[in-house]
Amino acid sequence: MSRCEKVFGPGRQIPLDRNAKARVAAYAKAWDRRHRQPGQRGGALGRAALDVLGALLWAFHNARSGCCFPSYERIAERAGCARSTVAEAIKVLELAGVLTWQNRIARIRERCADLFGRDGWRWRVIRTSNAYSFRDPQPQLAGIPCKSDQRTGTQNQEIPGYLRPVLRQRTEAQLTADIDRNAFASRDRQLMALKAAMA
């Protein structure tokens, strides 16, 4: 594997809606089954890698901003596995083309002593965590809003005051009709059961 790039800040951010996340998870499961060797107990990725992917997608990835940078410890806690398993799972998921990652780094200023014992400051670069981004198998659908993203019903839900009593009466009439309909349906079911028992 090649060396990962190092970035300051949150890293590469790719927003994914829940449909895109479901496509990524389905792609990983299909890749797992397709690359399974004969006689192999699990798939090529394994249960742990799929659990890690599920934790990253559904627990840590922010659908709006695309940010996803949890630590190995948090992923392991959420996926129910060891930290070393998370590291191996991320390597396998990257090999499968499901995700990519970047090293997130930050500059910190710390107090130190110089050669003459005087206090001073120095800048140091530390690694914070990895930033994960997922590859959508159907990126052409990324800009198209899905059916669940569109609001249903009327945009203005205000009901004028003069219509409220009429709507309330209609609702009571509908309730009595529903009760009558349910009574007839239960009686019909009882008759059908009785006919079936007699036959």
Phi, psi and omega in degrees: 000148180279166179287141181279149178283154180248134183227149170271141179096200187284346180089189181292131183239119178237105179294138178227131173279178185293332177292319178294321177297320178295323177295319179297315180296319179294321177299316180297317179295320179294319178297321179299314180288321184294326184260017178286133180276150177299133180085356180282134185291307178259193177276185181291324179280314182097159181297320184296319180295321178292325176294320178296317178298317178299319179295317180295315183290309191265339182256325189249335183283127177272117186295327183280311184271335182086004180287136175204099180216058176282162176278164178301323182295317180293320178296315180298320179296317183287322182275348179074042179217182181276162179298320180294327177294323178297316180299315179293320181296320180293322176298316181292320179294325176291321177297324179284349180084018182277321182217163170230162181216159178228147173282125175269130179233159180217150175266133175234150179253129182227152180279139179209169177257139178274190184297334182262007177086003179278148177288143178206183180236149173216155177263140178225144178258126179238155177268130182264294178201179178268149173254126184253138172228145187252147179264116177283125180296336179235074184293340180294340179272357187296325183272349182273123180292141180277169183299325183285344179278344182269134181288141177261165178080184179279150180286330181256107183267008179289127177255124181300150183300325183287344179267344184300314179297323180295317180294323180294318179295318180296323180294319178295321178295321178295323179297315179294324177295320179295320179297316178298317181298318179293323179296316178296320181295318180292323176296318178298320178296319179296319178296319179296319179295320179295317177297320179293325179288327181282335183282000000 
